[in-house]
């Protein structure tokens, strides 16, 4: 079971956002997708979660075709997407945001267990269950967005720029938590990041996107050591 | 004193029916971002169906819930067959966003024409199932009849049931999340398309109830170009906007305030001023507090 993307191409009207992108992520691994603003990172995730439709190529997760069907169907197949910019419903309480991710689940006992797990992972959320999501800090909102995704009991978690707009210490904490989700829960994660160094440090493998195409792939350690990647994306 | 008391009763009674209409408009707005000008036409159609059901069953108490169910079905079909397609296809061009709204204007005319075709242009009558003679307090007759009381209790019961559904059930959570942030709701697994239809269905039921209750609360007369239904749309819309267009409690509050203000004008000043005051109130609210009483300032549309 792994995520296999082959020749994925997505157009926004007349503009080709990503072109012929191929990569594989093994089950239980964390793969970082890095690249400059506008490289097509978000578009790639949106195509995988069913928010954007693809022009060509294929994307499969455990024999489930990710390029077919709506996001709500993907969630039921174990694919959860935390979209860019703190993907929480501001007007709902913290607890309602968490519950939202598990509404579709039949087994309510398991859903309650998932909630305890999410709160154990992010104790700050547990202290703020009845607060509206828009009263949370940026970091707390990102934790809530990830917590909501975990409520859907995902096997494949797609994270879009969880570090966006957060303070360095908070970013560090979020990245560590993402790594621990992979290690302790056995999830497969695709982490899209502009914060290339931070993402590469916690990732197993990585894909470098440039203007919509794959510029490099490999293990995170290899890419950190690659002079071209260092010069272009890590800034030294 | 008795005049003041009657003013309150009349205001709250009228306001409660505007509230149902305002709730219908808010539900449709929240689920699809469409202002449904056909709401009154759909309510009128449901009321005619209610009239047929009263004729067939001879029983208003059966006809009311049945008409509400059929109103919900009709409203769902409008969303599925018309609105959904229009929203999907009108994504570009200068009028893209308003195509579905203009379509509801067309639908209003279409429904009225259909009603005229089926039931003719003569008035039909629905007999009030309860006495319309006011209760007596001491030697005075007050502006509250058993019929009025039933309407009030029914509307408040519906508001409480809706409030419970929205705040305390999974369906309500889905409805709220889909209204505030459809994309995030979708990513969380909510079937947003189906939830939109449910929003329209509840609106259709609320509109049907508003139409039937208003008719038996008044003269009982129905015609395709009924002035009372035009007023129902206008006042329901004003109440929804005054309440912020996003908020159900706001819609109910807006409707009660509107009902009371109009009752004050009617009783203490002049019945001929009612329209002027209603629209002045709408413009005033839009000018000084465009987010409504309960609306969120610069409300998000995401």
Interface residues (C-beta under 8 A of the other chain):
Chain A: X49 X51 X70 X71 X72 X75 X76 X80 X81 X82 X83 X87 X88 X89 X90 X91 X92 X96 X99 X100 X101 X103 X104 X148 X149 X151 X152
Chain B: X170 X173 X174 X176 X177 X180 X181 X183 X184 X185 X186 X187 X188 X189 X190 X191 X192 X296 X300
